[in-house]
Amino acid sequence: MAEPRFTIIIPTRERAATLAYALQTVTAQTFASLEILVSDNASSDDTAAVVAANRDPRIRYINTGRRLSMSHNWEFALAQARGEWVGFIGDDDGLLPGCIAAIDAIARAYPVELIRTQPGIYLWPALAGGPGGHLNLPLRGRSGLRDARAALRAALAGEISYLDLPTLYTGGFVRRAAIDRNRDAEGRFFRSRIPDIYSSVILAGTCETFYFEARPWAINGASLASTGTAYFTRSSDPAQRRAAAVFAAEDNIALHPSVPDNADGSLPRSLPALVFESYQQARAVKPLFGPLDPARQMAVFARTAGDKQAEIAAWLPRFAAANNVAAVPPMPAVTLLDQAGSLVRRAIMDRLICYPDQHPPIMTIADACQAGAAALATAPGVTATVLRNAIRRLGRAVRRA
């Protein structure tokens, strides 16, 4: 297969147990012109054996030969991908049945280089705290063309999540031409230590439109070894603490000077701040919108701090000093009305949820993809979903009482 239509890249490191099931969701795709590229970041576990056990001729196994940072492993894999369209998934993530065929149909129907399908979320059992995993599938939004640059401006303003931007990561697919146009002078694509956010920023800032597919065709898995989950939850669980420590200790791409780290050397736990950091890094490749007002960005960081207000309040003076801003904005007061509003929004969120204690339990990302496809096939309405979830939550509360 010299030039496959699609390449799905699975970067992995020491996660053979979850990789086996993530890989299963990709080999289950019936699309023939597909390259499945597993990039092993010098694992010492059974990763190579897990891949070798699959006889699917579409699989290619590559090994970095030495331990690389996350971004460098992604760059290593991307350099060897041969597909016209490229997408990454994590080694605890998965694709729903029929995903690649559905994305191919969109790519043929619309003149775009970026396709974003909003992913579901699956908490593996060890993280969900039950006998099975927790699956959450979005049932909202309209499919269609979106303005990529307007979406990036909204993300920088803290109005939408970076997850709503086009990306190379789980649920995102990018035509190779868009990747190649955004390489730096040394030929690198990824210029930030958080490659999924960086890809979202530079792709949204340099392409006019993207296709947003509201139906989930991918599931973002969260396990004890997930780097992002470990970092943003700061769990006391030893496995999660190890995942966060490994990421922090990597020989990684330096943060942009305008975005300092915390006093302890860790990254600020503010997604808008990390979007801004990727924006600053991307400006070395493309001008994008030009320089942003750091004072205005600080106000965004303060407004979106959520339950990390104390941490962001301690970090903002460091950001102000790095950007020569005199005044640090006050953190907004969180009122009981704000908290109540948040609870109401979560209670009526139009999502299809499968709980950890359901029978049969959802044990792996492969199970989650099959269960998700079956649930979506019933085309549940928003009202029915809200009522079902409310009744289920009430029943769980009664049982705990």
Secondary structure, 3 states (H helix, E strand, C coil): CCCCCEEEEEEECCCHHHHHHHHHHHHCCCCCCEEEEEEECCCCCCHHHHHHCCCCCCEEEEECCCCCCHHHHHHHHHCCCCCCEEEECCCCCEECCCHHHHHHHHHHHCCCCEEEECCEEEECHHHHCCCCCEEEEECCCCCEEEEHHHHHHHHHCCCCCHHHCCCCCCCEEEEHHHHHHCCCCCCCCCCCCCHHHHHHHHHHHHCCEEEEECCCCEEEEECCCCHHHHHHHCCCCHHHHHHHHHHHHCCCCCCCCCCCCCCCCCCCCCHHHHHHHHHHHHCCCCCCCCCCCHHHHHHHHHHCCHHHHHHHHHHHHHHHHHCCCCCCCCCCCCCHHHHHHHHHHHHCCCEEEECCCCCCCCCCHHHHHHHHHHHHHCCCCHHHHHHHHHHHHHHHHHHHC
